[in-house]
Amino acid sequence: MVDTTEAKQVFRAASTLLYPALGFGIKPCGTYTREDFEQVLSRIALDQEFANTGGKTVHLDRSEPVDVTSTARNSLAKSLLYHLRHLDADAIDAQFDGVRDRLFQVLRSLRLLPSRVDVAIDLHEWRFYGSADTDHVLITYPDLGTNRAYCFATLCVVAPSVRFTLAVLPMDANGFRAKQEAVRSLIVEARRYVSIRHVYLDRGFYQVHVVAELDRLNVDYIVRARPSKGMKGRLSAGAETVVDAYQMQRKRPPTASVDVTVFAVPHRTSEDEHVWFVTNLNVARETAKAYAAAFRRRWGIETSYRQIGDFLPRTSSPTFSVRLFYFLFAVSLYNLWVLANALLAGGTIPKKPPLSTRIFRTFVLSTDYG
């Protein structure tokens, strides 16, 4: 059992990794302070609200006069967005890189990091309803009424007790070259902090240039595959598992090929269907199901993405610096939530984290942002 006082103390210690690091380029004569902006950011992140609503709510919490029915932009929200729009993307990255550095210093000092970790690389799409010509907006599959999105490639630790988002990279394109470069950059960045055992990637990365890049990086990987006719031809009638040598190829320029092992296991819920993977691991028929089960653990990362979404403010802004700051702030809040749970659970997180995101919200909104 964890009492309220202990939980508050844990969160207060964790929050010092984030809030003091944030900078907004506020001039000494500015109307609002860094703490004002942090309070609005925390509220709109945890309530998944627009800055305008968050600004009004902060004024109301302080018993300050505010026209709650006005459609005009609230002065506090207007000032926050003005400063975020004028931040340089590299400066934003540097701030949150510093947050991550301090987080991993704490993890190492408390020995919360395994000696080697499995990681998963995925794409997080933040849907956009404005012009397709907007900077950094990509065309993708239709969903939620639009085929446009800001896209962020992320690398997360798969271990249940430390499921942190370790690296984030904004995507400027969604072709194989962009994905190849994203995979390279994320793994190189992650190796500064952890020793990687396996990398798991979903079907969106099943491209020969991406898999070849994984080989060049000398990392063990499992990639969910889109089965070709050549793969399916290896599945004999009544076979439960398939393990075979396979060559991935791209015959159109730029050409590429890479030798892999392909394996397939029965789908857990759909009869007469199989799930296919490619890997550079030494997989045998007897171990194929175990490797597939290991890959399934990456779906915990899908859960983490939904929880990152629990910390993502709403916005219609087409300004990339606003979107970037919001997304990295959401990732940082998510990481603080994971850290707080690890500390409260004595270094291991049970199946149900002791601190829910809703209770975490209460602690964040009652914190001192200094």
NORVENZI-V888310 format. One record per backbone hydrogen bond with DSSP energy under -0.5 kcal/mol. CO is the residue of the C=O (numbers start at 1). NH is the residue of the N-H. Records with the same first field share a line. If there is no record, write none. Layout:
# NORVENZI-V888310
CO=NH / NH
This chain:
# NORVENZI-V888310
1=3
3=7
4=8
5=9
6=10
7=11
8=12
9=13
10=14
11=15
12=16
13=16
14=17
15=18 / 19
18=21 / 22
19=22
27=30
33=37
34=38
35=39
36=40
37=41
38=42
39=43
40=44
41=45
42=46
43=47
44=48 / 49
49=314
50=54
51=55
52=56
53=57
54=58
55=59
56=60
57=61
58=62
59=64
60=63
66=68
67=70
74=78
75=79
76=80
77=81
78=82
79=83
80=84
81=85
82=86
84=87
88=92
89=93
90=94
91=95
92=96
93=97
94=98
95=99
96=100
97=101
98=102
99=103
100=104
101=105
102=106
103=107
104=108
105=109
106=110
107=112 / 113
108=111
117=197
118=158 / 159
119=200
120=156
121=202
122=154
123=125
124=126 / 152
125=127
126=150
131=134
134=137
136=151
138=149
143=146
146=143
147=140
148=128
149=138
150=126
151=171
152=124
153=169
154=122
155=166 / 167
156=120
159=162
160=163
162=164
164=157 / 166
167=155
169=153
171=151
175=179
176=180
177=181
178=182
179=183
180=184
181=185
182=186
183=187
184=188
185=189
186=190
187=191
189=192
190=193 / 194
194=196
195=117
197=220
198=119
199=222
200=121
201=224
202=205
203=206
205=207
207=211
208=212
209=213
210=214
211=215
212=216
213=217
214=219
215=218
220=199
221=280
222=201
223=278
225=227
228=232
229=233
231=234
232=235
234=236
236=239
242=264
244=262
246=248 / 260
248=258
250=256
256=250
258=248
260=246
261=279
262=244
263=277
264=242
265=275
269=271
270=273
273=267
275=265
276=225
277=263
278=223
279=261
281=283
284=287 / 288
287=291
288=292
289=293
290=294
291=295
292=296
293=297
294=297
295=298
296=299
297=300
298=301 / 302
299=303
300=304
301=305
302=306
303=307
304=308
305=309
306=310
308=311
309=312
311=313
318=320
319=322 / 323
320=324
321=325
322=326
323=327
324=328
325=329
326=330
327=331
328=332
329=333
330=334
331=335
332=336
333=337
334=338
335=339
336=340
337=341
338=342
339=343
340=344
341=345
342=347
343=346
345=348
348=350
351=353
354=356
356=360
357=361
358=362
359=363
360=364
361=365
362=366
364=367
367=369
